[in-house]
Amino acid sequence: MKKIAIIGQGYVGLPLAIEFSQHFPVIGFDINKDRVNELNQGKDRTLEADLGKLKVGLMSARDSSFEKGYRASSNVQDLKDAQIFIVTVPTPIDRYNAPNLNPLLKATEMLGQVISKGDIIIYESTVFPGCTEEDCVPVLEKVSGLNFNEDFFVGYSPERIVPGDKVNTLTTIKKVTSGSTPEIAEEVDQLYKIIVTAGTHKAPNIKVAEASKAIENAQRDVNISFMNELALIFDRIGIDTNDVLDAAATKFNFLKYKPGLVGGHCISVDPYYLAHKAVQLGYHPNVILSGRRVNDSIAEFIASKVLNL
């Protein structure tokens, strides 16, 4: 029975750790000691956890054999017994809208100190295509002294958690999986199938899996930005945007998105990761960045309308 260590116990890592703890021994690692103490008491301030399953996992981990169950820890030494590591740390942007990989690379450097031969490191954090193999793997090799795809392996399975949604949850959303070799890809896929009742989709390689996550939120961002631009136009014309959408939606193939504010952890951040990679390769992504500009400006438009009213 393999032990799983999940790095980061936020709104992504905790539900994942709880589900795996019903089948495996799981260490939920977080650098925030207050968060660790809270979780070991069966409490969750993010309100994303199934507290019933969390308490079951905590009780199971108290068994001396620790064949399955959950325990939170901020001690790096507790990670050494694990064979599978899943990284769920934040991947934000900086003030220039460039990817900030510091949390991801620091977590990777930490894992380089504890991994052993045969271990698998799976990344779930949202990144640009190529990040896992081009940015993370060299750090793992340098710190651990081990060889990639000989001594250790990596996988990528993008998180699809929707914060606050109690219907579309971790287990009911199909999971995209991938691995650094065909054999590891299959092992990663089978691992997630244990907890994801909706099933999995095994991508042909890690870059495809990374890109699939990047475009999920970029697509939503662009669609909403189109509606926001329509709202700006119709406001100047003097007609109600919702009335226009209701009329247009009578056509069977019209996609009825709504205008509005765009923020949060993902939709307002992930498009910049895809744009960053495109610019690196010499292509300026006009549609993605124009959508970001429109959505970034809509807050000022709404605020001015409220003040006028």
Secondary structure as UniProt FT lines:
FT   STRAND          4..7
FT   TURN            11..12
FT   HELIX           13..21
FT   TURN            22..23
FT   STRAND          25..29
FT   HELIX           33..40
FT   TURN            41..42
FT   TURN            45..46
FT   HELIX           51..61
FT   TURN            64..65
FT   STRAND          69..73
FT   HELIX           76..79
FT   TURN            80..81
FT   STRAND          84..87
FT   TURN            95..96
FT   HELIX           102..112
FT   TURN            113..114
FT   TURN            117..118
FT   STRAND          120..123
FT   TURN            129..130
FT   HELIX           132..136
FT   HELIX           137..144
FT   TURN            149..151
FT   STRAND          152..156
FT   TURN            163..164
FT   HELIX           170..172
FT   STRAND          175..177
FT   HELIX           182..193
FT   TURN            194..195
FT   TURN            197..198
FT   STRAND          200..202
FT   HELIX           206..237
FT   HELIX           241..248
FT   TURN            249..250
FT   TURN            252..253
FT   TURN            264..269
FT   HELIX           270..280
FT   TURN            281..282
FT   HELIX           286..308
//
